C-alpha cells in the first residue's frame, strides 16, 4: 500500500509509463491476439496500482498517521 505522498507520486509515474507502453503496443502490434497477450500484464498492473492510489487518496492524512 502507498504510505506517503512520495510513494503516491512514484506510483502515478509508473502508471503513466505503463499506459504509454500499452499505447505504443496498440500502434505497433498488428495482430490482435498478440496485442492482447502483450498488454494483459501491463493492464493488470495498472489496475492494481490504480486501486492502491484510490485507497491512499480515500484516507485523510490523520488516518494514515495511525497506520
N, CA, C and O atoms as a MOPAC input file, in Angstrom:
PM7 MOZYME 1SCF
protein

 N      0.83200 1    -1.18400 1     0.00000 1
 C      0.00000 1     0.00000 1     0.00000 1
 C      0.87700 1     1.24800 1     0.00000 1
 O      1.98300 1     1.25700 1     0.54000 1
 N      0.36300 1     2.26800 1    -0.60500 1
 C      1.05100 1     3.55400 1    -0.65100 1
 C      1.00300 1     4.17000 1     0.74600 1
 O     -0.05700 1     4.23000 1     1.36800 1
 N      2.15900 1     4.62600 1     1.23300 1
 C      2.22400 1     5.13200 1     2.58900 1
 C      2.43700 1     6.62600 1     2.73300 1
 O      2.26300 1     7.18300 1     3.81800 1
 N      2.81700 1     7.28400 1     1.62600 1
 C      3.05000 1     8.73300 1     1.72500 1
 C      2.96200 1     9.35800 1     0.33100 1
 O      2.82300 1     8.65600 1    -0.67100 1
 N      3.04600 1    10.67500 1     0.28900 1
 C      2.88200 1    11.38300 1    -0.98000 1
 C      3.99400 1    11.07500 1    -1.97900 1
 O      3.75400 1    11.09900 1    -3.18700 1
 N      5.19800 1    10.78900 1    -1.50600 1
 C      6.29400 1    10.42600 1    -2.40700 1
 C      5.98200 1     9.10000 1    -3.09600 1
 O      6.18000 1     8.96500 1    -4.30400 1
 N      5.50300 1     8.13400 1    -2.34300 1
 C      5.12900 1     6.85000 1    -2.92900 1
 C      3.95800 1     7.01500 1    -3.90100 1
 O      3.89600 1     6.33300 1    -4.92400 1
 N      3.03800 1     7.91400 1    -3.58300 1
 C      1.92900 1     8.22300 1    -4.49500 1
 C      2.47000 1     8.75300 1    -5.80900 1
 O      2.04800 1     8.31200 1    -6.87800 1
 N      3.39500 1     9.68900 1    -5.74000 1
 C      3.98300 1    10.29700 1    -6.93500 1
 C      4.67200 1     9.23500 1    -7.79700 1
 O      4.51500 1     9.22300 1    -9.01800 1
 N      5.42600 1     8.35900 1    -7.16300 1
 C      6.13100 1     7.29900 1    -7.89400 1
 C      5.13500 1     6.34800 1    -8.55000 1
 O      5.31900 1     5.94000 1    -9.69700 1
 N      4.09200 1     6.00200 1    -7.82400 1
 C      3.08400 1     5.09700 1    -8.37200 1
 C      2.38000 1     5.71800 1    -9.56500 1
 O      2.14800 1     5.04800 1   -10.57100 1
 N      2.03800 1     6.99800 1    -9.45800 1
 C      1.39200 1     7.67900 1   -10.58100 1
 C      2.31000 1     7.73400 1   -11.80500 1
 O      1.84800 1     7.59800 1   -12.93800 1
 N      3.61000 1     7.93400 1   -11.57300 1
 C      4.57300 1     7.92900 1   -12.68300 1
 C      4.63400 1     6.55400 1   -13.33800 1
 O      4.67200 1     6.44600 1   -14.56400 1
 N      4.64200 1     5.50700 1   -12.52200 1
 C      4.67200 1     4.13200 1   -13.06000 1
 C      3.42400 1     3.83900 1   -13.87000 1
 O      3.50100 1     3.22300 1   -14.93200 1
 N      2.26400 1     4.28000 1   -13.37300 1
 C      1.01200 1     4.08900 1   -14.11300 1
 C      1.13600 1     4.75400 1   -15.47400 1
 O      0.77400 1     4.16000 1   -16.48900 1
 N      1.64100 1     5.97300 1   -15.50600 1
 C      1.80900 1     6.68800 1   -16.76900 1
 C      2.74000 1     5.97200 1   -17.73100 1
 O      2.47500 1     5.90900 1   -18.93100 1
 N      3.83600 1     5.43100 1   -17.20000 1
 C      4.78300 1     4.70900 1   -18.05700 1
 C      4.13900 1     3.44100 1   -18.62600 1
 O      4.32200 1     3.12700 1   -19.80200 1
 N      3.39600 1     2.72400 1   -17.80400 1
 C      2.73400 1     1.51800 1   -18.28100 1
 C      1.66600 1     1.86100 1   -19.31500 1
 O      1.51100 1     1.14500 1   -20.30500 1
 N      0.93200 1     2.94300 1   -19.09800 1
 C     -0.08200 1     3.36600 1   -20.06500 1
 C      0.56400 1     3.73000 1   -21.39700 1
 O      0.02900 1     3.39700 1   -22.45500 1
 N      1.69900 1     4.40400 1   -21.35800 1
 C      2.41900 1     4.73400 1   -22.58800 1
 C      2.86600 1     3.47100 1   -23.31100 1
 O      2.79500 1     3.40000 1   -24.53800 1
 N      3.32400 1     2.47700 1   -22.56300 1
 C      3.75300 1     1.22500 1   -23.17100 1
 C      2.58500 1     0.54800 1   -23.87500 1
 O      2.73200 1     0.05100 1   -24.99100 1
 N      1.43000 1     0.52800 1   -23.22800 1
 C      0.24000 1    -0.07100 1   -23.84900 1
 C     -0.14800 1     0.71000 1   -25.10100 1
 O     -0.48200 1     0.11400 1   -26.12500 1
 N     -0.10600 1     2.03300 1   -25.02500 1
 C     -0.44600 1     2.86100 1   -26.18300 1
 C      0.51300 1     2.58900 1   -27.34200 1
 O      0.09200 1     2.52600 1   -28.49600 1
 N      1.79900 1     2.42700 1   -27.03600 1
 C      2.77000 1     2.12400 1   -28.08900 1
 C      2.51100 1     0.76200 1   -28.71200 1
 O      2.62700 1     0.59600 1   -29.92600 1
 N      2.16100 1    -0.21300 1   -27.88100 1
 C      1.85400 1    -1.54600 1   -28.41500 1
 C      0.60400 1    -1.51800 1   -29.29000 1
 O      0.52000 1    -2.26600 1   -30.26400 1
 N     -0.35700 1    -0.67900 1   -28.96400 1
 C     -1.56600 1    -0.55400 1   -29.80000 1
 C     -1.21000 1    -0.07400 1   -31.19700 1
 O     -1.84200 1    -0.46300 1   -32.17900 1
 N     -0.19300 1     0.77100 1   -31.27700 1
 C      0.22000 1     1.31300 1   -32.57500 1
 C      1.08000 1     0.31900 1   -33.35500 1
 O      1.00900 1     0.26300 1   -34.58300 1
 N      1.88800 1    -0.46000 1   -32.64700 1
 C      2.88400 1    -1.27400 1   -33.33900 1
 C      2.46900 1    -2.72600 1   -33.57700 1
 O      2.92100 1    -3.34900 1   -34.53800 1
 N      1.61800 1    -3.26400 1   -32.71800 1
 C      1.23200 1    -4.67200 1   -32.87400 1
 C      0.09300 1    -4.78800 1   -33.87100 1
 O     -0.95800 1    -4.17000 1   -33.70000 1
 N      0.30200 1    -5.57500 1   -34.90300 1
 C     -0.68900 1    -5.68000 1   -35.98100 1
 C     -1.65400 1    -6.85200 1   -35.79600 1
 O     -2.70400 1    -6.89000 1   -36.43800 1
 N     -1.31900 1    -7.79500 1   -34.94100 1
 C     -2.16700 1    -8.97300 1   -34.74200 1
 C     -2.87300 1    -8.83700 1   -33.39400 1
 O     -2.21800 1    -8.78800 1   -32.35300 1
 N     -4.20600 1    -8.77600 1   -33.41100 1
 C     -4.94600 1    -8.55300 1   -32.16600 1
 C     -4.60500 1    -9.54700 1   -31.04800 1
 O     -4.44800 1    -9.14000 1   -29.89700 1
 N     -4.49000 1   -10.81100 1   -31.36200 1
 C     -4.18800 1   -11.80800 1   -30.32400 1
 C     -2.83000 1   -11.52900 1   -29.68800 1
 O     -2.67400 1   -11.66900 1   -28.47500 1
 N     -1.86300 1   -11.14100 1   -30.48400 1
 C     -0.53600 1   -10.80600 1   -29.95000 1
 C     -0.60400 1    -9.54800 1   -29.08600 1
 O      0.05200 1    -9.45500 1   -28.04800 1
 N     -1.40600 1    -8.58600 1   -29.53100 1
 C     -1.57200 1    -7.35700 1   -28.75300 1
 C     -2.13300 1    -7.69100 1   -27.37600 1
 O     -1.59400 1    -7.25000 1   -26.36100 1
 N     -3.21400 1    -8.46800 1   -27.33900 1
 C     -3.84800 1    -8.81100 1   -26.06700 1
 C     -2.89300 1    -9.57100 1   -25.15400 1
 O     -2.84700 1    -9.32600 1   -23.94800 1
 N     -2.14200 1   -10.48300 1   -25.72900 1
 C     -1.16600 1   -11.23400 1   -24.93700 1
 C     -0.07100 1   -10.31700 1   -24.39600 1
 O      0.40400 1   -10.49600 1   -23.27500 1
 N      0.32000 1    -9.34200 1   -25.20000 1
 C      1.40200 1    -8.43400 1   -24.81100 1
 C      0.99100 1    -7.46100 1   -23.71900 1
 O      1.79500 1    -7.13200 1   -22.84700 1
 N     -0.24500 1    -7.00000 1   -23.75500 1
 C     -0.64800 1    -5.93400 1   -22.83500 1
 C     -1.36200 1    -6.42400 1   -21.58700 1
 O     -1.56800 1    -5.64000 1   -20.66000 1
 N     -1.74000 1    -7.67200 1   -21.53100 1
 C     -2.55300 1    -8.13100 1   -20.39800 1
 C     -1.84300 1    -7.91800 1   -19.06200 1
 O     -2.47500 1    -7.50500 1   -18.09000 1
 N     -0.56100 1    -8.18700 1   -19.00100 1
 C      0.18300 1    -7.97400 1   -17.76300 1
 C      0.27700 1    -6.50700 1   -17.38100 1
 O      0.14900 1    -6.14900 1   -16.21100 1
 N      0.50600 1    -5.65200 1   -18.39300 1
 C      0.57300 1    -4.21600 1   -18.13100 1
 C     -0.76600 1    -3.71400 1   -17.58400 1
 O     -0.80400 1    -2.95300 1   -16.61600 1
 N     -1.85000 1    -4.14300 1   -18.20500 1
 C     -3.17400 1    -3.67500 1   -17.79000 1
 C     -3.50100 1    -4.16800 1   -16.38300 1
 O     -4.07500 1    -3.42500 1   -15.58800 1
 N     -3.14500 1    -5.40100 1   -16.07100 1
 C     -3.38000 1    -5.91300 1   -14.72000 1
 C     -2.59300 1    -5.10000 1   -13.69400 1
 O     -3.10500 1    -4.79400 1   -12.61700 1
 N     -1.36500 1    -4.75500 1   -14.02400 1
 C     -0.53900 1    -3.96500 1   -13.10000 1
 C     -1.08100 1    -2.54700 1   -12.96500 1
 O     -1.07100 1    -1.99000 1   -11.86700 1
 N     -1.55100 1    -1.95500 1   -14.05200 1
 C     -2.17300 1    -0.62800 1   -13.99200 1
 C     -3.38000 1    -0.67100 1   -13.06300 1
 O     -3.54500 1     0.20300 1   -12.21100 1
 N     -4.22600 1    -1.69200 1   -13.22800 1
 C     -5.40800 1    -1.82800 1   -12.37000 1
 C     -5.01100 1    -1.93600 1   -10.90100 1
 O     -5.62200 1    -1.29200 1   -10.04800 1
 N     -3.99600 1    -2.74100 1   -10.59800 1
 C     -3.55200 1    -2.93500 1    -9.21900 1
 C     -3.04700 1    -1.61300 1    -8.61800 1
 O     -3.38600 1    -1.25800 1    -7.48900 1
 N     -2.23100 1    -0.89500 1    -9.40100 1
 C     -1.68400 1     0.37000 1    -8.89800 1
 C     -2.77200 1     1.41800 1    -8.73500 1
 O     -2.73700 1     2.19700 1    -7.78200 1
 N     -3.74500 1     1.45500 1    -9.65400 1
 C     -4.83200 1     2.42700 1    -9.53000 1
 C     -5.67100 1     2.15300 1    -8.28900 1
 O     -6.15800 1     3.08700 1    -7.65300 1
 N     -5.84200 1     0.89500 1    -7.94300 1
 C     -6.55300 1     0.56400 1    -6.71600 1
 C     -5.79100 1     1.08500 1    -5.50100 1
 O     -6.39700 1     1.62100 1    -4.57300 1
 N     -4.47600 1     0.93300 1    -5.49900 1
 C     -3.67000 1     1.46000 1    -4.39900 1
 C     -3.79800 1     2.97700 1    -4.30300 1
 O     -3.89600 1     3.52200 1    -3.20300 1
 N     -3.79700 1     3.66400 1    -5.44700 1
 C     -3.94500 1     5.12000 1    -5.45300 1
 C     -5.29300 1     5.50400 1    -4.85700 1
 O     -5.36700 1     6.39900 1    -4.01500 1
 N     -6.36300 1     4.83300 1    -5.28900 1
 C     -7.69300 1     5.14000 1    -4.75900 1
 C     -7.75600 1     4.91600 1    -3.25100 1
 O     -8.32200 1     5.73000 1    -2.52200 1
 N     -7.17600 1     3.81400 1    -2.78600 1
 C     -7.18400 1     3.53600 1    -1.34700 1
 C     -6.43000 1     4.61900 1    -0.57400 1
 O     -6.89200 1     5.08100 1     0.47000 1
 N     -5.27500 1     5.01800 1    -1.09100 1
 C     -4.48200 1     6.05400 1    -0.42100 1
 C     -5.24100 1     7.37400 1    -0.39200 1
 O     -5.30400 1     8.02900 1     0.64800 1
 N     -5.81400 1     7.76800 1    -1.51400 1
 C     -6.49800 1     9.05500 1    -1.59300 1
 C     -7.81100 1     9.06400 1    -0.82400 1
 O     -8.32300 1    10.13400 1    -0.49500 1
 N     -8.36000 1     7.90200 1    -0.53600 1
 C     -9.62000 1     7.85900 1     0.20400 1
 C     -9.41900 1     8.10600 1     1.69800 1
 O    -10.38300 1     8.35600 1     2.42200 1
 N     -8.17600 1     8.03700 1     2.15900 1
 C     -7.88000 1     8.24300 1     3.57100 1
 C     -7.41100 1     9.66800 1     3.83400 1
 O     -6.68200 1    10.25600 1     3.03500 1
 N     -7.83600 1    10.20500 1     4.95600 1
 C     -7.35300 1    11.52100 1     5.39500 1
 C     -5.93500 1    11.33400 1     5.94300 1
 O     -5.63000 1    10.27000 1     6.48300 1
 N     -5.06500 1    12.33400 1     5.82000 1
 C     -3.68300 1    12.19500 1     6.33300 1
 C     -3.61500 1    11.76400 1     7.79800 1
 O     -2.70000 1    11.03300 1     8.17600 1
 N     -4.55600 1    12.19800 1     8.62500 1
 C     -4.54500 1    11.78900 1    10.03100 1
 C     -4.78900 1    10.28800 1    10.16900 1
 O     -4.28100 1     9.66000 1    11.09800 1
 N     -5.55900 1     9.71300 1     9.25300 1
 C     -5.80100 1     8.27000 1     9.29100 1
 C     -4.54100 1     7.50400 1     8.88900 1
 O     -4.28800 1     6.40700 1     9.38700 1
 N     -3.76500 1     8.08100 1     7.99900 1
 C     -2.52500 1     7.42700 1     7.57200 1
 C     -1.49000 1     7.42900 1     8.69600 1
 O     -0.69900 1     6.49400 1     8.81900 1
 N     -1.50000 1     8.47300 1     9.50800 1
 C     -0.52000 1     8.57000 1    10.59100 1
 C     -0.71700 1     7.45800 1    11.60900 1
 O      0.23400 1     7.05400 1    12.27800 1
 N     -1.93700 1     6.96200 1    11.73200 1
 C     -2.20900 1     5.92500 1    12.70000 1
 C     -1.85300 1     4.52500 1    12.22500 1
 O     -2.03400 1     3.55800 1    12.96600 1
 N     -1.35900 1     4.40200 1    11.02200 1
 C     -1.02300 1     3.08500 1    10.47000 1
 C      0.38800 1     2.70200 1    10.76500 1
 O      0.83100 1     1.62300 1    10.37100 1

